[in-house]
């Protein structure tokens, strides 16, 4: 496992954190849309209090490390690598606490098969190896989730849920699949959901203990964390080359194992 300093350097060099690829204007557009009540950016969550644009920007500066200055409207934005590492360690503690129970029920899902799947697969293997029951509800369930009206289906790869669209795993922010999965469990909720995007939001909204990964342009999950519906959110660029996530994943897996 890399030292903290080495991991921080890797996160910055790979642009998982530091100067990230997501432009400032995209971040601010999403913060504004969430403040204006756009359900798409809620990622399946409802909130207990109103969140203004300035409130959301301040939260994202605190939780993800984006530039706090509201006057910075274009160009480069950032994620603080130390916040990423701190959240990884907090996520590891939460996962280890669940794995310390006998036969915990854990559910994995990702809306980023070309990126974050590289973290989910080793983590799912670790959980299974430590005695967790990996849940796979609603496999094959389909809904009209495509902008082109094509059905998308829940499909699992090594017990990680994703959406399939005509034979390919696809990027998705949708909360509907997780809502259906939880409904199919008929009240026997997981002990933990490890997810991102709408998969994580819908789980947290249903009262399931949830840890999540989120980019700087996905403020909904950070608001959910601030309101206590999501346990931990790790800020990171969620779609760099999969191999770049290896040192981060190694720290997460190692920290979970050490805590058990």
GIDANOR-V918996 format. One record per pair of residues at least 6 apart in sequence whose ideal C-beta (glycine too) atoms are under 7 Angstrom apart, sorted by the first residue. I is the first residue (numbers start at 0). GAP is how many residues later the second one is. Records with the same first field share a line. If there is no record, write none. Layout:
# GIDANOR-V918996
I=GAP + GAP
This chain:
# GIDANOR-V918996
0=249 + 250 + 253
1=8 + 245 + 249
3=81
6=78 + 240 + 241 + 244
7=73 + 74 + 77
9=237
10=6 + 7 + 70 + 73
11=6 + 69
13=226 + 230
14=6 + 222 + 225
15=220 + 221 + 224 + 228 + 232
16=62 + 63 + 64 + 67 + 219
17=60 + 61 + 63
18=57 + 59
19=57 + 58 + 59 + 196 + 217
20=216
21=55 + 193 + 194 + 195 + 215
22=52 + 54
23=43 + 48 + 49 + 50 + 51 + 52 + 53
24=48 + 49
25=191
26=39 + 50 + 189 + 190
27=45
29=11 + 187 + 189
30=22 + 25 + 26 + 29 + 188
31=21
32=8
33=7 + 8 + 17 + 22 + 185 + 186
34=16 + 17 + 18 + 21
39=133
40=178 + 179
41=159 + 178
42=130 + 132 + 154 + 155 + 158 + 175 + 177 + 178
43=131 + 134 + 135 + 154 + 157 + 158 + 161
44=156 + 159 + 160 + 175 + 179 + 184
45=159
46=176 + 180
47=179
50=172
53=16
55=163 + 167
56=13
57=10
58=163 + 164 + 167
59=6 + 156 + 159 + 162
60=7
62=20 + 159 + 162 + 170 + 172
63=15 + 16 + 19 + 152 + 158 + 171
64=13 + 14 + 15 + 18 + 170
65=11 + 12 + 150
66=10 + 11
76=139
78=137 + 156 + 157 + 158
82=152
83=150 + 151 + 152
86=145 + 146 + 147 + 148
87=146 + 160 + 163 + 164
88=166
89=142
90=120 + 141 + 143 + 161
91=160 + 163 + 164 + 167
92=166
93=117 + 137 + 138
94=97 + 116 + 161
95=160 + 163 + 164
97=6 + 8 + 93 + 94
98=28 + 31 + 33 + 157 + 161
99=160
100=90
102=28 + 30
103=28 + 87 + 88
104=28 + 30 + 85 + 86
105=21 + 26 + 28 + 29 + 84 + 85 + 86 + 88
106=28 + 83 + 86
107=12 + 16 + 26 + 51 + 52 + 53 + 86 + 87
108=51 + 52 + 69 + 86 + 90
109=6 + 7 + 10 + 50 + 52 + 85 + 86 + 89
110=60 + 61 + 62 + 85 + 86 + 87 + 88
111=59 + 84 + 126 + 127
112=49 + 56
113=125
114=123 + 124 + 125 + 127
115=80 + 97 + 122
116=43
117=124 + 127 + 131
118=94 + 126 + 129 + 130
119=40 + 74
120=37 + 39
121=127 + 131
122=71 + 129 + 130
123=10 + 34 + 35 + 36
125=127 + 130
126=7
127=6
129=130
133=25
134=55
135=20 + 23
136=44 + 47 + 48
137=16 + 42 + 43 + 46
138=15 + 16 + 17
139=13 + 14
140=12 + 13 + 39
141=9 + 10 + 11
142=8 + 9 + 33
143=7
144=7 + 18 + 27 + 29 + 31
145=6 + 19
149=15 + 16
151=11 + 12 + 13 + 18
152=10 + 11
153=7 + 9 + 23
154=7 + 9
161=7
162=6 + 7 + 9 + 14
171=25 + 26
172=24 + 25
173=24
174=23 + 26 + 27
176=22
177=20 + 21 + 24 + 25
178=23
181=7 + 21 + 24 + 26
188=19
189=18
190=18
191=17
192=7 + 10 + 15 + 17
193=17
194=8 + 15 + 17
195=16 + 17 + 18 + 42
196=21
199=10 + 12 + 21 + 30
200=19 + 20 + 23
202=7
203=6 + 20 + 25 + 26
204=24
208=22
209=20 + 21
210=20 + 21
211=9 + 18 + 21
212=21 + 23 + 25
213=7 + 8 + 19 + 21 + 24
214=21 + 22 + 23
215=19
220=9 + 12
221=11
223=6
224=8
